[in-house]
Amino acid sequence: MMLPLPEKFDSNEIFIIFSTILTWVLMFILPRRLPAATITIIWTFNVFLALLADITLSVKPYELYFTIDHKKHELFDVLLHFVTYPTLSYFVVNFYQYKKPKGLKYLFYIIFWAGVAIALEWIAVKFQVFTYTGWKLYLSFITYLVVFAATIWLSNFIEKKDPYK
């Protein structure tokens, strides 16, 4: 079954296209510090987390938010989950590998990236990519702290098994 196209092409689809192109250009311009296998694993992990959040939080009985134009998934939901969303975690881990902050620097690093994610999500809300029906932005901040810490942990675990060159 093919996913439906948007009911109308408006600001949320434009935002997703623009942010996807921008982040992918940055991914190819900025120095890469991760092997392809690690990128694939953290990418898949973050797609899984995004889908898990949507499966549990955006459907009954919670229905805390919905994406794009309505509660049903469409083509741009797939683009958002599989192509756009995981790029932020890629940047978090890629830049982490540069200095590998420890202690308080690590905590501030995670807080900084959670702040970046919140700023991007706030902009996405303004473009109606997300419509909150009970969800709050501070809940996203807490979620991003956990997701980025878990993603960095996963990349460190992979590095122990197969050290970066």
N, C-alpha and C positions, 0 to 999 in steps of 0.2 A: 504494500500500500504506500503510495507516494504521499508525502506530507503536503498539506495545502499551502498555497501561496498566501501572502498577506491579504487581508480583506481590503485594505487600502495601503498604499505605499506612502508613508509619512515620516515624521521626524525620528521615530525609533528605528526604523530600518536604515535610514540615512546615518544615524549615529552608529549603528552596528557596523555598517560597511566602512565608514570613516575610521572608527577605532580599530577595526580588524586590519585594514590596510596600514594604518600608522604603526601599530604594534608589530606587524610582520616586517615592515621596512626596518624598524629599529632592531628587530631580532637579527636581521641579516647585515646591518651596518655595524652594530656594536660587536666588540670582540666576544667570541664564544669561548667559555671556559669549561664546557661540559661535553662529554662524549655523547654520540647519538643515542646509545642505549640508555643512558641516564635521562636524557631529554624525553625519550619515548616513555620511560617508566613514570617520571613525574608528571608528564602530560596526561597519561592514562589515569593516574591516581587523581589528578585534579578534575578531569572529566567525570570520573566516578563520583567524586564528592559533590560536584555541581548537580549531577543527575539525582543523587541521593537526597540532597536538600530539596530539590523540586518535587521529588516523589513523596517526601514526607511532609513538607511544610506548605506546599502550594495546592494541596488537594484536601478533600474532606477527610477528617473532621476539622482540620486547622484552617486551611485556605488563608494563610497569612499574607500571601502576595500572589501575583501572577505576572507573567512576562509578556512583552510585546503588546498585542492588541486585545487579547482575550484569554480565557482560561484553557483553551485547547492549544496544543502545540502546533506550530507551523514551521515552515522552512527556516525562518530566521532564528527560531529557538535552537535548532540544530547548529546553525552557524555560531550562535552565541555560546552554546555549551561546548562544542567540539573544537572550535577554531579561535574564538576571541578570548573567552574566560581563562583558559590555561596559560595564556601568554604572560600574565602578571606573575604567576608562580614561577614560570621560567626565568623571568628577570630577577625575582627574589633569590632563587638558588644560584643563578649565574653570577650575580654580583656578590653573593655570599662567598663564593669560591675565591674571589679576589683577595680578601683580607681575612676571612674566617674569624669574625669577631667572637670574643669569649666573654663570659660574665655579664656585667652591666652593659657592655657594648653590644652584646648579642641581644639583650632585652630591648635596648633602644633601637637596634636594627629591626627587630620584629615589629615594634611599635611604629617606627617610621613607615614601614611598608604597609602595615594595617591602616595607617593614616592615608597613605596614597590610595589604597583600595577603597577606603570610605569616600575620599574625594571623588574618585571615578564613579563609584556607585551613586553618589549624590547627583552628579552630572547626568548619569544614566536615568535616574528617577525624573529629573527635569525634562528629559527627552522621552519620557513614558516607556522606557525599556522595562522598568519595573513599576508595578502599581501595588503599593502597600495597602493591605486591608486589615492589618493587625501587626505586621512586622514593624520593627523600629530600627533605625540606622545604628544605634548603639549595639544592638544584637549582632549586626553584621561585623562591627568592629571586634567584638569578642570572638566571633566565628573566624575572622581573618587571622587573629592572633594564633588560634589553635591550628588553622589550616597551614599557615606559613611555617610555624614551628614543626608541624608534622612533615611538611614537605622538605624542610631542611634536614630533619632527622633522617628521612628516607634517602636523601641524596648522600648524607654521610654514611649511612648503612651500605649503600651501593658502592661508595668509594672504598670502604674497608674491604669489600669483597673483590672489587676490581678497581685498583687505584687509578686516579686520573693521571694522564701523562702530560 
